[in-house]
Each structure stands twice: as C-alpha cells, then as structure tokens.
C-alpha cells in the first residue's frame, strides 16, 4: 500500500536540467576551459559540494568555480523570473491524484534550499508538499540514500518500502534504491546503466502515467 511519495525537483518536477546545461555551456564558453558532455552529465543529481568537487577534479585547482556557478545561477533565475520554472508533463495530474487520496508528499532535492523554495513557490507547487529535504542538510549527497531517509523521517514514514520515489538521474535512482524505497525512473537527459535500471520498480515516460490506482496496485 502506498503511504508516501517523494519527488526529486530538477528533471522531475521541472524541465530545468536542460537550462542548467545550456547555462554551464554558455559560462564555460567565456573561459579558457573546456566542458565535456561527460562531465556535464556526470553532475546530474549531485549536490553543490559534489558538483564542485567533480568540476574541480576535471578542470584543475585554478578553475574559478564559485564565480562560474554564480553566473550560472544568475542566468537560470533570469530565465525563470518572467515565466516561472518550466514544469514537466503530468506534474499537476499526479500531485492532484495524490492530494485527493491524502497521500503525503515530500521534496528531496540536491538544489539549495533557497533556490528550491523559490522555484516551488513561484510555480505554485509548494502547497502539495508536507515534507522537505535539501542537499545542504545531509553530509552525504546522492547517490547515498541520506536525503531520502531524511525526507521519510520528515513525513513520519518508517517503512520505506511503502514509499515511491520519482527520480531521473543515476545518482538519484541509486540513492532511492539504497534507501529501500520503490524507485520510479522518469527519463530526462541521462540514461542510467543497466545495473541501476535492473533495480528500479517502474519506468514511465511521464508523471501522468502514475496518476492512477492501477499504477500503485501492486505495492
């Protein structure tokens, strides 16, 4: 029986992974450093600390990471201030479905609390969520399970197997699986390897596919 649902934000609720990729490519083009797709996609789902570590390892200790990250954030929020975060298909259909059945919902995102709360409030989706967990609140980010365990704690859920997690990144799916939840893969920019996909509960192309009793009937 479904007792709770947890959502990643970027790539699941909002189509922002593409915006981040465009912004990072634009910012890198203004430097003397090269940004490979391998590095870019390897950062999907990581928190700020782990993203910084990955970029610095690839680019070297002289890379001006903080300045570039600030410029990326400025670009992203300049794009979103006018029209809001771009929602992924089926977001409201699924959240309305869960709300109608009084299923508690939490957000577990590697994005900073300030940015995530702004995006959730700006989009009008914050009202659906009763639990919040941010990457800055845990020592170990995804692919470790800590952020999902924190979200479960804040929802008051002790049986993780009764909770479904919607994720798009390899790191996020690994974290959800390690937390003992039922991981649902919703493809975005990066396709996880077969080893990870072998352990996901279900794969869907849109969140709207989960907005039905049939989807959760075999929990």
N, C-alpha and C positions, 0 to 999 in steps of 0.2 A: 504494500500500500504506500502511495506517495505521501510523505509527511512534509517535504520542503523542496524548494528549487533554488539553486544558486546559479547566478549568471556572471560570466566574465563581461567586460564592458566593450573594449575596443575589438572589433571584428565580430562581436556577437550582437550587442545592442546597437552599436553604431558602426557605420562603414568608415571608420577612421584610420584603419591600418594603411589604406592607400594614401590618405592625406599625410600621414607621418612619413611614408616612403618618399612621396613627392617632396616634402619639406626637407628631409635629410639629404636627398639628392641635390636639391637646389642649394642648400647651405654648403655641402661638400664642394660643389662646383665653384664656389667662391674662395676655396682654399687650395693649397698645393697638394692635398691628399686625395687618394682615390677611394671610392666607396664601392665595394663589390656587392652583388646581389646576395652572395653567400653570407657576408657579414650582416647585411641589412635584414635578411630573413631570419638569421640566427637569433636576432634580438626580439623576435615576436614573442610576446607573453612575459618578457623579463621585466623586473622592476628597475627603477632608475639606477640603483647601485650596481646591479649585474649588467645592465646595458652599458654603463660607463666602463666597467671592467673589460667587457668584450671589445668595445671600441678602442680603448687604450692599448689593449694587448695587440690588436691588429695594426694600429696606426703609430704606436710608439708614445713614449712619455712626454714628448713635446707637443702632442696634439692638443689644441685649445678646446677641450671637450665642453667645459661649462659655458663658454661663450657661444659655441655652436648649438648646444642644447637650448639655450635661452632664445636664440634666433629661430630655432625650430618651433618652440612653443609659441612664440610671437606670431609666426606665420599661421600655425594651426588655429589659434584663437581669433586671429583676424578673419580667417575664412568662416569661422562658426558664429561670430558675434551677430552677423546680419540674419542668417537663416537658421541658425541652430545646428547642433550635431546631426549629421545625416543618418537617419535610422535605417537599420537593416530590415528587409521584408519580414513581415509576420510578427514583429516585436509586440505590438499592441494586442494583436489577436491572442497570443499566448499569455501575456500578462493579464488580460481581461479574463481569460479562461481560468487561470489560477486564482485570481481575485474572487471570482464568482463562487469558487469552491473553498474559499478561506484557506488556501494553501500558502503558508508563509514563504516569502521570497527574500533572498539576500543578494547583495552585490559583492563579488570578490575580485578586485582589480589591482593590477600592478601599477596603475596610474596613481599619481599623488592624490591625497585626499582633497586638497583644494581644487585641483583641476577636475577630478571626478565628480565632486559635489556640484561644481558649477555646471558641468555638462548635463548631469541628471536633472538639476533644477531647471536649466534653460530648456531642456527637451520636454519637461512636464512628466518625466517617468519616475521621479523620486517618490511620488505618492504610493507607488506599488510596493516599495521596499521597506521591510521592517528590520533588516539586518545589514550591516555594512562592515567590510573588511578591506583594508588598504595595504598595499605592499610595504609601506613605511612602518607598519605596525608589527611586522614579523621579521625575525632575524634572517630566516632563510626564505628566499622568494621561490616562485615556480622555477623548476619542476618539483621542488619539495612541496609536501602537502600542507604546510603550516597555514597558509592563508585560507584554505578551505576548512581546515579544522577550526580556525578562529571564527569563520562565518557560521559553521554548525553550532559552535558554542553560543554565539550571539543570538541564534534562532532558538536555542534551547533544545536542539536535536542531539540525542545521544546515539541513536542507531544510524550511522552514516549510510548504510545500505538502503535506507528508506528515502534518501535524498538524491535528486538528479542534478547534475552539473552540466551546463551548456558551455562548451569551450570550442575554440577554433585552432589554437596553436599546439604544437607538440609539447611544449613546456607545460601549458595549462592542462592538457589532457593527462599527461603523466602525473601531475600533482593531484588531479581529481581521482585518478585510479588509485594512487598511493593513499589517499585519504579514505578509501573504502566506499566512495560514492559510485553511483551509476553515471558514467561519463557519456555524454552525448556529443558527438562530433558534428559541428556545423562548418563546412569548408569555407575558408576565406582565401588568404594569399598563400599559405604554406601547407603542403600536404605532409602529414606525419608518416613515418616509416611503418612498414607492415607490423613490426613488433608492437608498436603502440596501438595501431588500429585493431589488432587482434584482441585487445583487452577493453575496447570501448563497448558500451552497452548497445548503443544505436548510432546510426549515421543518418542525418537528414540534410536536405538542401536548403530548407527554410524553417524558421521557428514556427511558422504557421502549421507545419506538419505535426507539431507536438500539441497543438491546441485541441485535443480530443480525448475522450475517455479511452478510446481504443489504444492510443499511444502508450498509456500508462497501465494498461490492463494486466500485463504480465510481470508487474513488480512483486 
